[in-house]
Structures are given as structure tokens and as C-alpha cells.
Amino acid sequence: MDKSKLVSIVLPVYNGEEFLKTAIMSVLTQTYKNLELIIVDDASTDSTPQIINHFLTKDSRVRVIKNQTNKNLPTSLNIGFAHAKGDYYTWVSDDDFYFDNAIEKMVSFLNSRPDVAFVYANCLIIDINNVIISERVSKPPYELFDDNYVGCCNLYRKEILEKIGGYDPEMFLVDDWDFFLRCYRYFKMDYINESLFCKRLHLKSLTGSRQEEIRAKIGVMLTKHVSLFISKWLGEIRGYGIKKALILANKINLKLMERLFSSPPAKIETFTVITDYKPHGAGSDFVREINNITDNLLIVVADKNYLDINQEIFNGNIVINKSYPLIMNTYNYDEESAKLIT
């Protein structure tokens, strides 16, 4: 295995004395040794600085940056990565930890797959006593609008950060998810179907203590990315055949509706829907909801017989794509599969 690639791991921490030692040790005891650990102390007031100093004197791979005032997670991450010297980047929270071979497995994956820029893996969800609660199983990146299936255990090429910029402070609480969606726009992502990480749930963690704020921010973030997601997702399902494509489209439609309308969405300039549209059913309900928040709704339908129905129901308030051959080209349309749609 090529071990020449330097891995930069950023560890942002604010008053993390309870679990910080475990997180640091999980990095420094990795089987992959060619790494640097950049700890960003976000103006901690507990014993965090003393814990950091202990490791700083023990391992030359550890560096520390101290914020004079508390800047929150996204800004601390950006500060840390601004000092990174590695070829591959990742970060870890002060209350989580890696399996000892996690970095080696992800480095090996990226080394062997030059077409992939971002790799992620499953993780175990644990409590404060390290008891396993569940396993967080990764899913393909086109499922990112459903949930944050990338999660905490990931590694990516530095070119990603150079292309899309850092973590968005405006997306605090969902800044990682937002980052993954921006990555998905430009780069190929893939995953390892194996748990290599432990994510700890406890009352003091962001995930455990600010659920209402997180839910509200998710609606804002997904509204921001909705056009991106649809265009990328259509590319992912290219070649599936029209029947399967439409089944998947309506599954995603339902997820979009669930996410977008859990909190008041911002006005969307343009939105594209693919559906086997009928006057009644899940697909049409979704279209009606979207139509309420956009002035320019493009509906791509699978059957040209439905075009006039769309026109009548929305009274010209939408732009109808009447280019039926476009659907055939996009989904490798064939007459036999088309007959299966009712």
C-alpha cells in the first residue's frame, strides 16, 4: 500500500474534557501513521487546554490552534484546514473516535480509485458508556436529500476544499451535510460498507441537545440545494429504464416534500419535477405543493397524454416540457417498458 499521502485530520473542540482524550488517542494510534492532527481549541474554559498540551509534548504530529473567542464549529473547521498540509482531509469531533484501521482503509480506497474524490464509511452509534445503540449504514450519494448518509467517517482529496470552499458558517448545525451536498455537485463520491467509526450520542452533543434548531436548519439547507440535487439525481438514474426511473422519482418526490415542508421554505426560483403525473396521487400532491412556492415550475412527464392535463390544472402558471423525445433519450426509453406504466 502506498503510504506517501499525508492525511490532515482537524479536531475542533470546545469544553470537551470528558471525551477528548479518547478522540485524540484514536487518531494517534491509527495503523496509518502518515498523518497530522490539527486541534482547534475554540476558547475552551475547562481542562481541554491541559489535555491538548499533554499530547502536544508527546507526539510531533499534533498541532494546536487556539481561538481567542468562541467561533463555532464551521469557522473552527475552516481555521484548521487553512493550516492543513496533507493530500487527504477529514475531521473528527471531540466526543467521537475512529477504529484503529479507519484511516488506512479509506486511504487505500482513494489510492485505488483515482476517479473517486470522497469516500465514507458506516459508523456505530454509541452512548456515553460506549454501549452500541445502532449502526449507521451508508447509502449512495444520491440519497443525500433523504438524510445525511455520509456521516462522520469520511476522507476526501484536498482538491475538494480548493474547489467548493470551506464549511459554511450560515449552515451551522448542518454544515457537514451542506458540505457533502456541495461536494456531490462536482465530485464522485463512494462508500465502504463497513463500520470504521463510533459516533457518540449524549445530552451535551450538538446532535443530542439542539434537535429543534437542527430540524429548522435542515429545511433551509435542503431548499438551498434542491435544484442541484434534482439535476445530479437525474444523472445518477440515467440508463435505469423509464419504469424504474419513475418509481425512484416518486420516491424522491415524497422525501423532498417531507423535508421541504417540515418548515416554511424560502421562495424557489426554479424547480424541476419528473413524474408520471396524474391528477391524483403522491406525485401530483408533490407538484401542487411545489407550485405554491415557485413561479417557474418545470414538469417533465413520462407520457405525452398527460401534458394537456398539466396545462389545465395549473392554468399556465408552469412551464411544460413538451419534448417527449428528451425523456426517451434520458432514460433509454423503450416501448415495452413504457407499456408497463399505467
LINJOUR-V350970 format. One record per residue. N is the residue number from 1. RES is the residue in one letter. PSI is psi in radians with two decimals (999 if undefined). D_CENTER is the distance of its C-alpha to the mean C-alpha in Angstrom with 2 decimals. Layout:
# LINJOUR-V350970
n;res;psi;d_center
N;RES;PSI;D_CENTER
N;RES;PSI;D_CENTER
This chain:
# LINJOUR-V350970
n;res;psi;d_center
1;M;2.37;28.46
2;D;2.04;27.99
3;K;0.42;27.43
4;S;-0.30;27.98
5;K;2.14;24.36
6;L;2.28;23.88
7;V;2.18;20.68
8;S;2.11;19.87
9;I;2.11;18.37
10;V;2.34;18.05
11;L;1.70;18.91
12;P;2.44;19.01
13;V;2.42;21.46
14;Y;1.99;23.41
15;N;0.95;26.23
16;G;0.51;24.69
17;E;-0.48;28.05
18;E;-0.72;27.64
19;F;-0.01;25.03
20;L;-0.75;24.73
21;K;-0.75;27.28
22;T;-0.74;25.44
23;A;-0.80;22.18
24;I;-0.79;24.29
25;M;-0.62;26.37
26;S;-0.45;23.49
27;V;-0.84;22.66
28;L;-0.31;26.32
29;T;0.25;27.33
30;Q;2.54;24.87
31;T;-0.42;26.76
32;Y;1.99;25.29
33;K;-0.35;27.36
34;N;1.35;26.56
35;L;2.84;24.12
36;E;2.50;24.28
37;L;2.04;23.09
38;I;1.86;22.74
39;I;2.20;23.10
40;V;1.86;22.68
41;D;1.94;24.94
42;D;1.01;24.08
43;A;0.84;27.73
44;S;2.60;28.09
45;T;0.03;31.37
46;D;-2.63;31.63
47;S;0.21;32.45
48;T;-0.82;29.17
49;P;-0.66;31.04
50;Q;-0.70;33.63
51;I;-0.77;31.18
52;I;-0.79;29.50
53;N;-0.60;32.99
54;H;-0.83;33.99
55;F;-0.51;31.38
56;L;-0.60;31.95
57;T;-0.23;35.55
58;K;-0.45;34.81
59;D;2.12;32.29
60;S;-0.19;32.33
61;R;-0.13;28.69
62;V;2.30;27.79
63;R;2.69;27.64
64;V;2.45;27.30
65;I;2.27;26.62
66;K;2.05;27.95
67;N;2.35;26.91
68;Q;-0.49;30.06
69;T;2.77;28.35
70;N;2.20;25.20
71;K;-0.01;22.37
72;N;2.94;19.36
73;L;-0.93;16.21
74;P;-0.76;14.56
75;T;-0.69;18.06
76;S;-0.69;18.93
77;L;-0.78;16.06
78;N;-0.66;17.26
79;I;-0.78;20.77
80;G;-0.84;20.10
81;F;-0.41;18.49
82;A;-0.38;21.35
83;H;0.05;23.64
84;A;2.50;21.84
85;K;0.04;24.09
86;G;3.05;22.10
87;D;-0.56;21.00
88;Y;2.51;17.75
89;Y;2.63;15.56
90;T;3.12;13.64
91;W;2.80;14.16
92;V;2.46;15.29
93;S;2.78;16.31
94;D;-0.25;20.06
95;D;0.11;20.10
96;D;3.04;18.13
97;F;2.73;19.43
98;Y;2.66;19.16
99;F;2.69;21.38
100;D;-0.30;23.96
101;N;0.22;23.00
102;A;-0.88;19.19
103;I;-0.71;19.29
104;E;-0.76;22.06
105;K;-0.69;20.30
106;M;-0.64;17.20
107;V;-0.79;19.63
108;S;-0.68;21.75
109;F;-0.87;19.01
110;L;-0.66;18.22
111;N;-0.64;21.98
112;S;-0.19;22.78
113;R;1.36;20.19
114;P;-0.31;20.70
115;D;-0.29;18.91
116;V;2.30;15.53
117;A;-0.29;13.97
118;F;2.17;10.97
119;V;2.52;11.57
120;Y;2.92;10.19
121;A;2.91;12.42
122;N;2.86;13.38
123;C;2.74;14.55
124;L;2.42;17.46
125;I;2.17;17.56
126;I;2.90;20.85
127;D;-2.98;23.16
128;I;-0.31;25.24
129;N;0.26;27.71
130;N;0.33;25.31
131;V;2.28;25.92
132;I;2.21;23.25
133;I;-0.77;22.02
134;S;3.09;19.67
135;E;2.31;17.36
136;R;1.87;13.62
137;V;2.29;13.49
138;S;2.69;10.76
139;K;2.90;10.59
140;P;2.67;10.45
141;P;-0.41;7.58
142;Y;-0.13;9.60
143;E;0.07;9.00
144;L;-0.36;5.52
145;F;-0.31;8.07
146;D;-0.84;9.78
147;D;2.98;7.67
148;N;1.39;4.84
149;Y;-0.07;6.48
150;V;-0.91;5.31
151;G;-2.63;6.99
152;C;-0.41;9.79
153;C;1.76;11.48
154;N;2.88;10.55
155;L;2.40;12.74
156;Y;2.77;12.77
157;R;2.54;15.73
158;K;-0.40;17.01
159;E;-0.46;17.27
160;I;-0.87;13.63
161;L;-0.65;14.42
162;E;-0.57;17.71
163;K;-0.85;16.41
164;I;-0.08;13.68
165;G;-3.06;15.04
166;G;-2.73;13.90
167;Y;2.39;11.97
168;D;2.00;13.17
169;P;-0.46;15.75
170;E;-0.31;15.87
171;M;0.38;12.42
172;F;2.34;13.72
173;L;-0.44;12.57
174;V;0.43;9.03
175;D;-0.58;9.04
176;D;-0.77;6.45
177;W;-0.77;3.75
178;D;-0.75;6.11
179;F;-0.74;6.42
180;F;-0.70;3.63
181;L;-0.68;5.08
182;R;-0.64;8.24
183;C;-0.72;8.22
184;Y;-0.48;8.04
185;R;-0.70;11.04
186;Y;-0.36;13.21
187;F;2.70;12.51
188;K;2.33;12.69
189;M;2.56;10.25
190;D;2.98;11.87
191;Y;2.79;12.22
192;I;2.12;15.21
193;N;1.16;16.31
194;E;2.44;17.82
195;S;2.19;17.31
196;L;0.26;17.60
197;F;2.68;16.65
198;C;2.16;17.73
199;K;2.15;15.86
200;R;2.25;18.66
201;L;2.24;19.06
202;H;2.93;21.96
203;L;-0.47;23.36
204;K;-0.24;22.83
205;S;2.72;19.11
206;L;-0.73;16.79
207;T;-0.66;15.20
208;G;-0.39;18.77
209;S;-0.19;20.63
210;R;0.80;18.87
211;Q;-0.73;17.65
212;E;-0.75;19.35
213;E;-0.69;17.91
214;I;-0.78;14.33
215;R;-0.74;15.08
216;A;-0.72;16.68
217;K;-0.53;13.97
218;I;-0.76;11.42
219;G;-0.75;14.07
220;V;-0.80;14.44
221;M;-0.78;10.88
222;L;-0.59;10.65
223;T;-0.72;14.18
224;K;-0.64;13.39
225;H;0.07;11.08
226;V;-0.74;13.11
227;S;-0.71;15.39
228;L;-0.83;12.91
229;F;-0.78;11.20
230;I;-0.80;14.71
231;S;-0.72;16.09
232;K;-0.69;13.57
233;W;-0.67;13.78
234;L;-0.65;17.54
235;G;-0.65;17.58
236;E;-0.64;15.89
237;I;0.08;18.61
238;R;2.30;21.41
239;G;-0.01;24.33
240;Y;-0.32;23.67
241;G;2.57;26.83
242;I;-0.64;27.18
243;K;-0.87;27.58
244;K;-0.66;24.40
245;A;-0.72;22.46
246;L;-0.64;23.82
247;I;-0.81;23.10
248;L;-0.69;19.40
249;A;-0.79;19.54
250;N;-0.54;21.08
251;K;-0.80;18.69
252;I;-0.67;15.80
253;N;-0.79;18.30
254;L;-0.71;18.84
255;K;-0.72;15.25
256;L;-0.78;15.00
257;M;-0.74;18.31
258;E;-0.77;17.48
259;R;-0.85;14.49
260;L;-0.63;16.21
261;F;0.25;19.54
262;S;-0.31;18.81
263;S;2.70;19.49
264;P;2.09;21.46
265;P;2.73;19.45
266;A;2.89;20.47
267;K;2.30;22.61
268;I;2.22;20.87
269;E;-0.86;22.93
270;T;2.43;22.38
271;F;2.39;20.67
272;T;2.30;21.13
273;V;2.34;21.61
274;I;2.27;22.69
275;T;2.67;24.89
276;D;1.14;28.15
277;Y;2.33;29.26
278;K;2.80;32.17
279;P;-0.42;33.70
280;H;2.66;32.55
281;G;3.06;29.56
282;A;-0.73;25.82
283;G;-0.78;25.15
284;S;-0.63;27.82
285;D;-0.74;26.76
286;F;-0.78;23.31
287;V;-0.73;25.06
288;R;-0.75;27.42
289;E;-0.80;24.81
290;I;-0.65;22.97
291;N;-0.43;26.44
292;N;-0.31;27.09
293;I;0.21;24.55
294;T;2.57;25.00
295;D;-0.12;28.18
296;N;1.51;27.10
297;L;2.09;25.71
298;L;2.06;25.83
299;I;2.17;26.37
300;V;2.06;26.43
301;V;2.77;28.56
302;A;-0.23;29.56
303;D;2.11;33.21
304;K;-0.35;35.40
305;N;-0.34;37.54
306;Y;-0.12;34.91
307;L;-0.80;34.87
308;D;-0.60;37.93
309;I;-0.81;36.63
310;N;-0.79;33.55
311;Q;-0.75;35.88
312;E;-0.78;38.17
313;I;-0.69;35.68
314;F;0.08;33.92
315;N;0.73;37.12
316;G;0.09;35.85
317;N;0.06;33.03
318;I;2.84;30.58
319;V;2.10;30.60
320;I;2.30;31.22
321;N;1.84;30.37
322;K;0.20;33.66
323;S;1.35;32.92
324;Y;-0.69;33.09
325;P;-0.45;33.26
326;L;-0.72;29.78
327;I;-0.74;28.41
328;M;-0.74;30.65
329;N;-0.70;29.43
330;T;-0.65;25.72
331;Y;0.36;25.98
332;N;0.84;28.99
333;Y;2.44;30.95
334;D;2.68;34.09
335;E;-0.62;36.81
336;E;-0.80;36.69
337;S;-0.57;33.06
338;A;-0.59;33.70
339;K;-0.34;36.59
340;L;-0.25;34.32
341;I;2.20;32.69
342;T;999;34.74
